[in-house]
Amino acid sequence: MEKYEIEAKYRVKDLDKVLKYISEKLGLKKYITCIETDYYFNHPCKDFRQTDEALRVRRVLCQDLESIVLTYKGPREDSELGIKKRIEIETIVNDLNKILMILEKLGFKQISVFSKERTTYKNEDLVVTVDKLYGIGTFIEIETSNIEIIKKIREDLANYIEPVTKTYLEICLETQKCVDLRDIL
């Protein structure tokens, strides 16, 4: 089933202030910390950079548990204040190497691989992640169905965060500084 992802991303300037706000003002509890490695692909017949689409395979390691998720993201819709809305379709797959091989055999070209440490804080209608994008820095992503919540958080944290309209993939391709943990472990 397809759903819309509504989120905003910010570069963190003062992590201590942001974490204090997340726990004290939003009342969110730490849910889990995981290492995510993202494999991005380009279509063999169209350029996803031109169509603003994305195809990703994500390997998520949470303690000793591993999951592999295949994700399609549709074009971003115009939004206000850097809040983006786009169709997102995800499915769990069982074998990382096999899904990577299938995509390669179908002609998809891997364009980037990078890792991040993601700590998730959440309640019923709000998810805030603190992402350490290896090689780049720390960000927060706010995901909710209520855009007003995102606006309020942005206003409250204005001195401690900076809006980011680019995806992690765009940041990694632009800077060439993102790190795949397989390269350093």
Beta strands, then each sheet from edge to edge (+ up, - down):
strand 1: 3-12
strand 2: 29-42
strand 3: 54-62
strand 4: 65-73
strand 5: 84-93
strand 6: 109-122
strand 7: 126-133
strand 8: 137-144
strand 9: 161-164
sheet 1: 9+ 1- 5+ 4- 3+ 2- 6+ 7- 8+
end
